Amino acid sequence: MAQENDAIGFYFLDLWRLHSKSAASAAAATTSSSASGLSPEDSEFEEEPTELDTVNSSGGFSLVGADKLSVQYPSVNLHGHDVGVVQANKPAPSKRLIYYFEIYVKNAGARGQIAIGFTSPGFKMRRQPGWEANSYGYHGDDGLLYRGHGKGESFGPTYSTGDTVGGGINYAAQEFFFTKNGMIVGNVQKDVKGPLFPTVAVHSQYEEVLVNFGQEQFAFDLKAFEAEERAKQQATIDNVAIPQNASYGIVRSYLQYYGYEETLELFDMSSKSTLPPISLAEENGCTGEGNSYAIDHRKTLRQLIRRGEIDDAFCKLQQWYPHLVQDDKSALCFLLHCQKFIELVRVGRLEDAVAFGRTEFEKFYRLTEVHDLVKDCAALLAYEQPLKSSVGYLLGDSQREIVADAVNAMVLSTNPNIKDSKICLHSCLERLLRQLTTCFLEKRSLNGDQGEAFDLRRILSTYKKA
């Protein structure tokens, strides 16, 4: 590959690979119906508890049903440590806003010494949750909360036969909370950073509870509680003072960066009566206005690529920026040649695609850095219905966008006022979003890798529903 502009070119090749892996994961993943709304193709997906662990249990002091969602105390309690404790088969997922589960007390037994809570790995399985370090438990016989030692503290009402009791973790507030019959009983600060298992305990004869990990509707309105917590977060954000015209400058810079000239003109016209233009602070020698560089050329090139007219786009590049395509083994040329091959397959010109591939891919096939991408392109010819294949993602509009974005960044990098070409990889808005993501991840890291990451899709979806 040519050395000039390789940093930009290889960035978009890696973006293509990421796109390929995401498409492959989505094709292989099964649909998830978890309460979190995440599926296996999501980067934040975590396995979550589905049943009780029958392997690591308290032996004869608990009897787990065949469904692995019910537990009984079958014998007479002779000692304080004859507790029937059962953890879930998986720890509570932590990369989310809230985790929650419930138990239904089918029978309170002789004494109603039932408990719900969370315990750490290696917890002593003949002790009530909350009686040992790194464990928390809300107990039914006395309504006390136990957290890490044998002495309980006043917390909530007792619970018995017919009651539904829940336990949850609010990762945003770093709190445990417990519910009874759909109402919040109280919360307590969460001091444990490591993984925690949803846990239930029984401790007197005939006690029996049924566990709900989300396979049935909860008595507690979890969605409403999550919405309330998000509203608290939004209220905090809304209190942050932002210059009135800051959003104007960011949006305008975004439209300039991507060459959306007509939209930019309409945006400026509609904004004149409300907000004055602003000048973004200089960054690496390039102000926000620097994004208007070659906007006519970039607009034309993007339109041609999005329509699949790769030959015309290549000709324009040779006419306007010949040095960008003078090395036919550069990353940019590779992207354009691949897209030309893809467009031939898209319209069914398979013989032309074969001939073109033999001529152009021969240059790149022995280059290990693009070998996988060449194979993806060539694989399109192996399927009668390539769109439905594992490489069908190449025929989507998103692949055209990757190529169009690469060309756009390359053209921007020819601006003589640019001191660092890496600044051309993203618009100001995208750099802001990347910074937000980094800040959220850093905050989560400080909380023991617990809590949500910044998810723009979720935020936009929330505003759309509102």
C-alpha positions as CSV (number, residue, x, y, z in Angstrom):
1,M,0.0,0.0,0.0
2,A,1.1,3.5,-0.6
3,Q,2.4,5.5,2.4
4,E,0.6,8.7,1.7
5,N,-2.9,8.9,3.4
6,D,-2.5,5.3,4.6
7,A,-3.7,6.3,8.1
8,I,-7.0,7.4,6.7
9,G,-7.3,4.6,4.2
10,F,-6.6,1.9,6.8
11,Y,-9.1,3.4,9.2
12,F,-11.9,2.8,6.7
13,L,-10.6,-0.7,5.9
14,D,-10.9,-1.4,9.7
15,L,-14.3,0.1,9.7
16,W,-15.3,-2.3,6.9
17,R,-14.0,-5.2,8.9
18,L,-16.0,-4.0,11.9
19,H,-19.1,-3.8,9.6
20,S,-18.4,-7.4,8.4
21,K,-18.1,-8.8,11.9
22,S,-21.3,-7.1,13.0
23,A,-23.1,-8.5,10.0
24,A,-21.8,-12.0,10.6
25,S,-22.7,-11.8,14.3
26,A,-26.2,-10.6,13.5
27,A,-26.7,-13.4,11.0
28,A,-25.6,-16.1,13.5
29,A,-27.2,-14.7,16.6
30,T,-30.6,-16.0,17.9
31,T,-33.3,-13.6,18.9
32,S,-33.2,-12.6,22.5
33,S,-36.3,-11.8,24.5
34,S,-34.6,-10.7,27.7
35,A,-36.0,-8.0,29.8
36,S,-33.0,-5.8,29.0
37,G,-34.0,-5.6,25.3
38,L,-30.4,-6.6,24.3
39,S,-29.7,-9.4,21.9
40,P,-26.5,-11.4,21.3
41,E,-25.3,-9.1,18.5
42,D,-25.2,-6.1,20.8
43,S,-21.8,-5.2,22.1
44,E,-23.3,-4.8,25.6
45,F,-25.1,-8.1,25.6
46,E,-24.5,-10.2,28.8
47,E,-25.9,-13.6,29.7
48,E,-28.3,-13.3,32.5
49,P,-29.8,-15.6,35.1
50,T,-32.5,-18.0,33.8
51,E,-32.7,-20.6,36.5
52,L,-31.4,-21.7,39.9
53,D,-28.0,-23.3,40.3
54,T,-28.5,-27.0,41.3
55,V,-24.8,-27.8,41.4
56,N,-23.4,-25.2,43.9
57,S,-26.1,-25.5,46.6
58,S,-26.6,-26.1,50.3
59,G,-27.1,-29.8,49.9
60,G,-30.1,-31.4,51.7
61,F,-31.3,-28.1,53.2
62,S,-32.9,-27.0,50.0
63,L,-34.8,-28.9,47.3
64,V,-34.9,-27.3,43.9
65,G,-37.8,-28.3,41.7
66,A,-37.4,-29.9,38.3
67,D,-38.1,-26.6,36.6
68,K,-35.1,-25.1,38.5
69,L,-37.3,-22.1,39.4
70,S,-38.7,-23.3,42.7
71,V,-37.1,-24.2,46.0
72,Q,-38.3,-25.9,49.2
73,Y,-37.1,-26.5,52.7
74,P,-37.8,-30.2,53.1
75,S,-36.6,-30.9,56.7
76,V,-36.7,-29.6,60.2
77,N,-34.4,-26.8,61.1
78,L,-32.1,-27.9,63.9
79,H,-29.3,-25.3,63.8
80,G,-28.8,-21.7,62.7
81,H,-26.5,-22.7,59.9
82,D,-29.0,-25.3,58.4
83,V,-30.0,-22.8,55.8
84,G,-31.2,-23.8,52.3
85,V,-29.5,-21.2,50.0
86,V,-29.6,-21.2,46.3
87,Q,-27.9,-18.8,43.9
88,A,-28.9,-18.1,40.3
89,N,-27.1,-19.9,37.5
90,K,-25.5,-16.6,36.3
91,P,-24.5,-13.4,38.1
92,A,-26.6,-10.3,37.7
93,P,-25.8,-8.5,34.4
94,S,-23.9,-5.3,35.3
95,K,-23.6,-3.3,32.0
96,R,-27.1,-1.8,32.2
97,L,-29.1,0.7,34.2
98,I,-31.0,-1.8,36.4
99,Y,-31.2,-5.5,37.1
100,Y,-34.2,-7.0,39.0
101,F,-35.8,-10.4,39.9
102,E,-38.6,-11.6,42.1
103,I,-39.8,-14.4,44.3
104,Y,-43.3,-15.5,45.1
105,V,-43.8,-17.0,48.5
106,K,-45.9,-20.0,47.9
107,N,-45.6,-21.2,51.5
108,A,-44.1,-19.4,54.4
109,G,-43.7,-22.7,56.3
110,A,-43.1,-23.1,60.0
111,R,-41.4,-19.7,60.6
112,G,-41.3,-17.7,57.4
113,Q,-37.5,-17.5,57.5
114,I,-37.3,-16.7,53.8
115,A,-34.7,-14.2,52.4
116,I,-34.0,-12.6,49.0
117,G,-30.8,-10.8,48.1
118,F,-27.5,-10.9,46.4
119,T,-24.3,-12.8,47.2
120,S,-20.8,-12.9,45.8
121,P,-19.0,-16.0,44.2
122,G,-17.8,-18.4,46.9
123,F,-20.5,-17.4,49.3
124,K,-21.1,-20.0,52.2
125,M,-24.1,-21.8,51.0
126,R,-25.4,-22.6,54.5
127,R,-25.7,-18.9,55.6
128,Q,-28.5,-16.5,54.9
129,P,-27.8,-13.7,52.4
130,G,-26.6,-10.7,54.3
131,W,-25.0,-12.8,57.1
132,E,-21.6,-12.9,55.4
133,A,-19.3,-10.2,53.9
134,N,-20.2,-9.1,50.3
135,S,-23.8,-10.2,50.6
136,Y,-27.1,-8.4,51.1
137,G,-30.5,-9.8,52.1
138,Y,-34.0,-8.7,52.9
139,H,-35.6,-11.2,55.4
140,G,-39.2,-12.1,55.6
141,D,-39.6,-13.1,59.2
142,D,-38.4,-9.8,60.7
143,G,-38.4,-7.4,57.7
144,L,-34.8,-6.5,58.5
145,L,-32.0,-5.8,56.0
146,Y,-28.8,-7.7,56.5
147,R,-25.6,-6.5,54.8
148,G,-22.4,-8.3,55.5
149,H,-22.9,-9.3,59.2
150,G,-25.3,-11.1,61.4
151,K,-27.0,-8.0,62.8
152,G,-30.0,-6.7,60.9
153,E,-31.2,-3.2,60.6
154,S,-34.7,-1.8,60.3
155,F,-35.8,-1.8,56.7
156,G,-39.3,-2.8,55.7
157,P,-42.4,-4.9,56.5
158,T,-42.3,-8.7,57.0
159,Y,-43.5,-10.9,54.1
160,S,-45.2,-14.3,54.1
161,T,-47.4,-16.7,52.1
162,G,-48.9,-15.0,49.0
163,D,-46.5,-12.1,48.9
164,T,-44.3,-11.3,45.9
165,V,-40.9,-9.8,46.9
166,G,-38.2,-8.4,44.5
167,G,-34.6,-7.5,44.7
168,G,-32.7,-5.2,42.3
169,I,-29.5,-3.3,41.6
170,N,-29.7,0.2,40.4
171,Y,-26.2,0.6,38.8
172,A,-26.7,4.4,38.1
173,A,-27.3,5.1,41.8
174,Q,-25.0,2.2,43.0
175,E,-27.8,1.0,45.2
176,F,-29.7,-2.2,46.0
177,F,-33.5,-1.9,46.2
178,F,-36.2,-4.3,47.4
179,T,-39.9,-4.5,46.7
180,K,-43.0,-6.1,48.1
181,N,-46.1,-6.7,46.1
182,G,-45.1,-4.3,43.4
183,M,-44.1,-1.4,45.7
184,I,-40.6,-0.3,46.6
185,V,-39.7,-1.1,50.2
186,G,-36.4,0.7,50.4
187,N,-32.8,0.9,49.1
188,V,-29.3,0.7,50.4
189,Q,-25.9,1.8,49.2
190,K,-24.1,-0.9,47.2
191,D,-20.6,-1.3,48.4
192,V,-19.6,-4.4,46.5
193,K,-17.9,-4.0,43.1
194,G,-17.5,-7.6,41.9
195,P,-20.1,-9.9,40.4
196,L,-23.2,-10.7,42.5
197,F,-25.6,-13.6,42.2
198,P,-29.4,-13.3,42.8
199,T,-30.0,-15.5,45.8
200,V,-32.9,-16.9,47.7
201,A,-32.9,-18.7,51.1
202,V,-35.3,-20.9,53.0
203,H,-34.8,-21.9,56.7
204,S,-37.9,-23.6,58.2
205,Q,-39.9,-26.7,57.2
206,Y,-42.4,-26.5,54.3
207,E,-41.1,-23.1,53.1
208,E,-41.4,-22.9,49.3
209,V,-40.8,-20.0,46.9
210,L,-41.0,-19.6,43.2
211,V,-38.4,-17.5,41.4
212,N,-39.1,-15.2,38.5
213,F,-36.0,-14.1,36.5
214,G,-38.2,-12.4,33.9
215,Q,-39.8,-15.4,32.3
216,E,-43.1,-14.0,33.6
217,Q,-44.3,-10.4,34.1
218,F,-43.1,-8.9,37.3
219,A,-45.4,-7.6,39.9
220,F,-43.2,-4.5,40.1
221,D,-43.4,-2.1,37.2
222,L,-39.7,-2.3,36.2
223,K,-40.1,-0.2,33.0
224,A,-41.7,2.7,34.8
225,F,-38.9,2.6,37.4
226,E,-36.3,2.6,34.6
227,A,-38.1,5.5,33.0
228,E,-38.1,7.4,36.3
229,E,-34.3,6.8,36.7
230,R,-33.6,8.0,33.2
231,A,-35.7,11.1,33.8
232,K,-33.5,11.9,36.8
233,Q,-30.4,11.6,34.7
234,Q,-31.9,13.8,32.0
235,A,-32.9,16.4,34.6
236,T,-29.2,16.5,35.7
237,I,-28.1,17.0,32.1
238,D,-30.7,19.7,31.5
239,N,-29.3,21.7,34.3
240,V,-25.9,22.0,32.6
241,A,-25.5,25.4,31.0
242,I,-24.8,25.2,27.2
243,P,-24.3,28.3,25.0
244,Q,-27.5,28.9,23.1
245,N,-25.9,28.6,19.7
246,A,-23.5,25.8,20.4
247,S,-25.8,23.2,18.8
248,Y,-26.1,25.3,15.7
249,G,-22.4,25.3,15.2
250,I,-22.1,21.6,15.7
251,V,-24.9,20.7,13.3
252,R,-23.6,23.1,10.7
253,S,-20.1,21.7,10.9
254,Y,-21.6,18.2,10.5
255,L,-23.4,19.2,7.3
256,Q,-20.3,20.8,6.0
257,Y,-18.1,17.8,6.8
258,Y,-20.3,15.4,4.8
259,G,-20.9,17.8,1.9
260,Y,-24.7,18.1,2.4
261,E,-24.6,21.5,0.6
262,E,-28.3,21.9,-0.1
263,T,-29.3,20.9,3.4
264,L,-26.7,23.3,4.7
265,E,-28.2,26.2,2.8
266,L,-31.7,25.4,4.1
267,F,-30.3,25.1,7.6
268,D,-28.6,28.5,7.4
269,M,-31.8,30.1,6.0
270,S,-34.0,28.7,8.8
271,S,-31.4,29.7,11.4
272,K,-30.8,33.3,10.4
273,S,-33.9,34.6,12.2
274,T,-33.1,32.8,15.4
275,L,-29.4,32.4,15.9
276,P,-26.3,34.1,14.6
277,P,-23.6,32.0,13.0
278,I,-20.7,31.1,15.3
279,S,-17.1,30.3,14.7
280,L,-15.9,27.0,16.2
281,A,-12.6,27.2,18.1
282,E,-9.6,26.4,16.1
283,E,-8.5,22.8,16.4
284,N,-5.3,21.4,14.9
285,G,-5.2,24.3,12.5
286,C,-8.7,23.8,11.2
287,T,-11.7,25.7,12.2
288,G,-15.3,24.5,11.7
289,E,-15.4,26.6,8.5
290,G,-12.5,24.4,7.2
291,N,-15.1,21.7,6.7
292,S,-16.5,23.7,3.8
293,Y,-13.3,23.0,1.9
294,A,-14.1,21.5,-1.6
295,I,-17.7,21.0,-0.6
296,D,-19.0,21.0,-4.2
297,H,-16.5,18.3,-5.1
298,R,-17.2,16.2,-2.1
299,K,-21.0,16.5,-2.6
300,T,-20.7,15.3,-6.2
301,L,-18.4,12.4,-5.2
302,R,-20.7,11.3,-2.4
303,Q,-23.8,11.4,-4.7
304,L,-22.0,9.3,-7.4
305,I,-20.8,6.6,-4.9
306,R,-24.2,6.4,-3.2
307,R,-25.8,5.8,-6.7
308,G,-23.2,3.1,-7.4
309,E,-21.6,5.1,-10.2
310,I,-18.0,4.2,-9.2
311,D,-16.4,4.7,-12.6
312,D,-17.7,8.3,-12.7
313,A,-16.5,8.9,-9.2
314,F,-13.0,7.5,-10.1
315,C,-12.9,9.8,-13.1
316,K,-13.8,12.8,-11.0
317,L,-11.0,12.0,-8.5
318,Q,-8.5,11.6,-11.4
319,Q,-9.6,15.0,-12.7
320,W,-9.7,16.9,-9.4
321,Y,-7.3,15.1,-7.1
322,P,-5.1,12.8,-9.2
323,H,-2.5,12.3,-6.5
324,L,-5.1,10.5,-4.4
325,V,-5.5,7.7,-6.9
326,Q,-2.2,7.7,-8.7
327,D,-1.1,4.6,-6.7
328,D,-3.5,1.9,-7.8
329,K,-2.5,-0.2,-4.8
330,S,-3.5,2.4,-2.2
331,A,-6.2,1.8,0.3
332,L,-8.5,4.3,-1.4
333,C,-8.1,2.6,-4.8
334,F,-8.8,-0.7,-3.2
335,L,-12.0,0.5,-1.7
336,L,-13.2,1.9,-5.0
337,H,-12.2,-1.2,-7.0
338,C,-14.0,-3.4,-4.5
339,Q,-17.1,-1.2,-4.7
340,K,-17.0,-1.4,-8.5
341,F,-17.0,-5.2,-8.2
342,I,-19.9,-5.1,-5.7
343,E,-21.9,-2.9,-8.0
344,L,-21.5,-5.3,-10.9
345,V,-22.7,-8.2,-8.7
346,R,-25.6,-6.0,-7.5
347,V,-27.0,-5.6,-11.1
348,G,-26.3,-9.2,-12.1
349,R,-23.4,-8.6,-14.4
350,L,-21.5,-11.6,-13.0
351,E,-19.3,-12.3,-16.0
352,D,-18.1,-8.7,-16.0
353,A,-17.6,-9.0,-12.2
354,V,-15.4,-12.1,-12.7
355,A,-13.3,-10.4,-15.4
356,F,-13.0,-7.2,-13.3
357,G,-12.1,-9.1,-10.2
358,R,-9.4,-11.1,-12.0
359,T,-7.8,-7.9,-13.2
360,E,-8.0,-5.8,-10.1
361,F,-8.0,-8.2,-7.2
362,E,-4.8,-9.8,-8.4
363,K,-3.0,-6.6,-7.3
364,F,-4.2,-7.0,-3.8
365,Y,-4.7,-10.7,-3.2
366,R,-1.2,-11.3,-1.8
367,L,-1.4,-8.3,0.5
368,T,-2.2,-9.9,3.9
369,E,-3.7,-6.6,5.2
370,V,-6.6,-6.8,2.8
371,H,-6.8,-10.6,2.1
372,D,-9.9,-11.1,4.2
373,L,-11.7,-8.2,2.5
374,V,-10.9,-9.6,-1.0
375,K,-12.3,-13.0,0.1
376,D,-15.5,-11.4,1.2
377,C,-16.0,-9.7,-2.1
378,A,-15.1,-12.8,-4.1
379,A,-17.6,-14.8,-2.0
380,L,-20.5,-12.9,-3.5
381,L,-20.1,-15.0,-6.6
382,A,-20.5,-18.3,-4.7
383,Y,-24.2,-17.7,-3.9
384,E,-27.3,-17.8,-6.0
385,Q,-28.8,-15.2,-3.7
386,P,-25.8,-13.2,-2.4
387,L,-28.0,-10.7,-0.6
388,K,-29.2,-13.4,1.8
389,S,-25.7,-14.8,2.3
390,S,-23.1,-14.1,5.1
391,V,-21.5,-11.5,2.8
392,G,-24.8,-9.9,1.8
393,Y,-23.9,-6.9,3.9
394,L,-21.7,-5.7,1.0
395,L,-24.7,-5.1,-1.2
396,G,-26.3,-2.7,1.4
397,D,-26.2,1.0,1.3
398,S,-24.0,1.1,4.4
399,Q,-21.1,-0.3,2.4
400,R,-21.4,2.5,-0.1
401,E,-21.4,4.9,2.8
402,I,-18.1,3.6,4.0
403,V,-16.5,4.2,0.6
404,A,-18.1,7.6,0.3
405,D,-16.9,8.6,3.8
406,A,-13.3,7.4,2.9
407,V,-13.3,9.5,-0.3
408,N,-14.7,12.5,1.7
409,A,-12.0,12.3,4.3
410,M,-9.3,11.9,1.7
411,V,-10.4,15.0,-0.1
412,L,-10.6,17.0,3.2
413,S,-7.0,15.9,3.9
414,T,-5.8,17.8,0.8
415,N,-6.7,21.1,2.5
416,P,-3.4,22.9,2.8
417,N,-4.6,24.4,6.2
418,I,-4.8,21.0,7.8
419,K,-2.0,20.2,10.2
420,D,-3.0,16.7,11.1
421,S,-4.9,14.6,8.6
422,K,-6.5,12.5,11.3
423,I,-8.8,15.4,12.1
424,C,-10.5,14.6,8.8
425,L,-11.7,11.2,10.0
426,H,-14.7,12.6,11.9
427,S,-16.9,15.6,12.1
428,C,-17.1,17.7,15.2
429,L,-20.3,16.1,16.2
430,E,-18.8,12.6,15.9
431,R,-15.8,13.6,17.9
432,L,-18.2,14.9,20.6
433,L,-20.1,11.6,20.6
434,R,-16.8,9.6,20.8
435,Q,-15.8,11.8,23.8
436,L,-19.1,11.1,25.5
437,T,-18.7,7.4,25.0
438,T,-15.2,7.5,26.5
439,C,-16.5,9.5,29.5
440,F,-19.3,7.0,30.1
441,L,-16.9,4.1,29.9
442,E,-14.5,5.8,32.3
443,K,-17.3,6.4,34.7
444,R,-18.4,2.8,34.5
445,S,-14.8,1.6,35.0
446,L,-14.7,3.6,38.3
447,N,-17.8,1.8,39.4
448,G,-16.2,-1.6,38.9
449,D,-17.2,-1.9,35.3
450,Q,-20.9,-1.7,36.2
451,G,-23.5,0.5,34.6
452,E,-24.5,1.6,31.1
453,A,-22.2,2.8,28.3
454,F,-23.3,5.8,26.2
455,D,-25.8,4.4,23.6
456,L,-26.9,7.0,21.0
457,R,-29.4,4.5,19.5
458,R,-31.2,4.1,22.9
459,I,-31.3,7.9,23.5
460,L,-32.7,8.6,20.1
461,S,-35.2,5.8,20.5
462,T,-36.3,7.2,23.8
463,Y,-36.8,10.7,22.4
464,K,-38.7,9.3,19.4
465,K,-41.1,7.4,21.7
466,A,-41.6,10.6,23.8
